[in-house]
Amino acid sequence: MEEYGFNKDLSRDELAVSRTQGIIFEECQYLGVDAIDYITKFMHSSAAEELDKMQSGVYSAGSAPLKQYILKQIEPVEPYNEKKHINEDALNWLGYIYRYWVNLLGVSSKELIDNIPVDSALAFYPAYHCIGNKEAISHLRHQFGS
């Protein structure tokens, strides 16, 4: 049985997947899709569930093939609207912190996105992106009561 909690140190694979998810979120608008819709649908998808379980083949694929794999699973996605553009650095942070959270505390992607929606989490980017991952997660848990 795997250990979860704030004393856990993520493995190299878990950190790599966190970085990959950050890149996927950062670049999602370049696919011509709405970031919030894409991320929300992804976090509810079987692709996210596969990443939650670190199933080989999916987590080691890298960001380019994963973006296409995800998009095929979650279509249709709202089209990109320049007026709703989200800063790519904030999207990268969100992707990284969501995946880090899943691996650190063992919650599912689906449960995480249901408790802390994209737009709500992004509101905390300015304050939390420059602190440690565990500290940011702890603060977000406190903010959202999860």
C-alpha positions as CSV (number, residue, x, y, z in Angstrom):
1,M,0.0,0.0,0.0
2,E,1.3,3.4,-1.0
3,E,1.9,6.1,1.6
4,Y,0.2,9.4,1.1
5,G,0.5,12.6,3.1
6,F,2.6,15.7,3.5
7,N,5.6,13.7,4.7
8,K,5.7,11.9,1.3
9,D,8.5,12.7,-1.1
10,L,7.3,12.3,-4.7
11,S,9.2,9.9,-6.9
12,R,11.1,11.1,-10.1
13,D,8.2,9.6,-12.2
14,E,5.6,11.5,-10.1
15,L,7.5,14.7,-10.5
16,A,8.0,14.2,-14.2
17,V,4.3,13.6,-14.7
18,S,3.5,16.7,-12.7
19,R,5.8,18.7,-15.1
20,T,4.2,17.1,-18.1
21,Q,0.7,17.9,-16.9
22,G,1.9,21.5,-16.3
23,I,3.1,21.7,-19.9
24,I,-0.2,20.2,-21.2
25,F,-2.3,22.8,-19.3
26,E,0.1,25.6,-20.3
27,E,-0.2,24.7,-24.0
28,C,-3.9,23.7,-24.2
29,Q,-5.1,27.1,-25.6
30,Y,-2.8,26.5,-28.6
31,L,-5.0,23.6,-29.5
32,G,-7.7,26.1,-30.1
33,V,-9.7,25.2,-27.0
34,D,-11.0,27.0,-23.9
35,A,-8.5,26.2,-21.1
36,I,-11.1,25.9,-18.3
37,D,-13.3,23.6,-20.3
38,Y,-10.3,21.5,-21.4
39,I,-8.8,21.2,-18.0
40,T,-12.2,20.4,-16.3
41,K,-13.0,17.7,-18.9
42,F,-9.5,16.3,-18.7
43,M,-9.6,16.0,-14.9
44,H,-12.9,14.0,-15.3
45,S,-11.5,11.8,-18.1
46,S,-10.1,8.3,-18.1
47,A,-6.8,9.7,-19.2
48,A,-6.6,11.6,-15.9
49,E,-7.6,8.4,-14.1
50,E,-4.8,6.6,-15.8
51,L,-2.3,9.2,-14.7
52,D,-3.7,9.0,-11.2
53,K,-2.8,5.3,-11.2
54,M,0.5,6.0,-13.0
55,Q,-0.3,3.4,-15.6
56,S,2.7,2.8,-17.8
57,G,2.4,4.0,-21.3
58,V,0.3,6.9,-20.5
59,Y,2.4,8.6,-17.8
60,S,5.6,8.1,-19.7
61,A,4.4,9.3,-23.1
62,G,5.4,13.0,-22.8
63,S,3.3,16.1,-23.4
64,A,2.9,16.1,-27.2
65,P,1.2,12.7,-27.6
66,L,-0.7,13.1,-24.3
67,K,-2.3,16.4,-25.5
68,Q,-3.8,14.6,-28.6
69,Y,-4.8,11.5,-26.6
70,I,-6.6,13.7,-24.1
71,L,-8.3,15.9,-26.7
72,K,-9.7,12.8,-28.4
73,Q,-11.1,11.6,-25.1
74,I,-12.8,14.8,-24.0
75,E,-14.2,16.3,-27.3
76,P,-16.1,18.4,-27.8
77,V,-14.4,21.2,-26.0
78,E,-15.4,24.8,-26.1
79,P,-13.4,26.8,-28.7
80,Y,-10.7,29.2,-27.6
81,N,-11.9,32.8,-27.0
82,E,-9.2,35.4,-26.9
83,K,-11.3,37.4,-24.4
84,K,-11.0,34.4,-22.0
85,H,-7.3,33.9,-22.5
86,I,-5.5,32.7,-19.3
87,N,-1.8,33.3,-18.6
88,E,0.2,30.3,-19.6
89,D,2.4,30.5,-16.5
90,A,-0.7,30.2,-14.3
91,L,-2.0,27.3,-16.4
92,N,1.4,25.5,-16.0
93,W,1.4,26.0,-12.3
94,L,-2.1,24.7,-12.0
95,G,-1.4,21.6,-14.0
96,Y,1.7,20.9,-11.9
97,I,0.1,21.6,-8.6
98,Y,-3.0,19.5,-9.4
99,R,-0.9,16.5,-10.4
100,Y,1.4,17.0,-7.4
101,W,-1.6,17.1,-5.1
102,V,-3.0,13.8,-6.6
103,N,0.3,12.1,-6.0
104,L,1.0,13.6,-2.6
105,L,-2.4,13.0,-1.0
106,G,-3.9,10.2,-3.1
107,V,-7.1,12.0,-4.1
108,S,-8.4,11.4,-7.6
109,S,-8.3,14.0,-10.3
110,K,-12.0,13.9,-10.5
111,E,-12.4,14.6,-6.8
112,L,-9.8,17.4,-6.9
113,I,-11.4,19.3,-9.7
114,D,-14.9,18.9,-8.2
115,N,-13.7,20.4,-4.9
116,I,-11.3,23.0,-6.4
117,P,-12.5,24.2,-9.9
118,V,-10.0,25.7,-12.3
119,D,-11.2,29.3,-12.1
120,S,-11.2,29.2,-8.3
121,A,-7.7,27.7,-8.1
122,L,-6.3,30.1,-10.6
123,A,-7.4,33.0,-8.4
124,F,-4.8,31.9,-5.9
125,Y,-1.9,31.7,-8.5
126,P,-0.5,35.2,-7.7
127,A,-0.2,34.4,-4.0
128,Y,0.7,30.7,-4.1
129,H,2.9,30.1,-7.2
130,C,6.0,31.3,-5.5
131,I,5.8,29.1,-2.3
132,G,6.6,25.5,-1.9
133,N,4.2,22.9,-3.5
134,K,3.2,21.3,-0.2
135,E,2.6,24.7,1.4
136,A,0.5,25.8,-1.6
137,I,-1.5,22.7,-1.4
138,S,-2.0,23.1,2.4
139,H,-3.2,26.7,1.9
140,L,-5.6,25.7,-0.9
141,R,-7.0,22.8,1.2
142,H,-7.6,25.3,4.0
143,Q,-9.3,27.8,1.5
144,F,-11.6,25.2,0.1
145,G,-12.1,23.0,3.2
146,S,-10.9,19.9,1.5
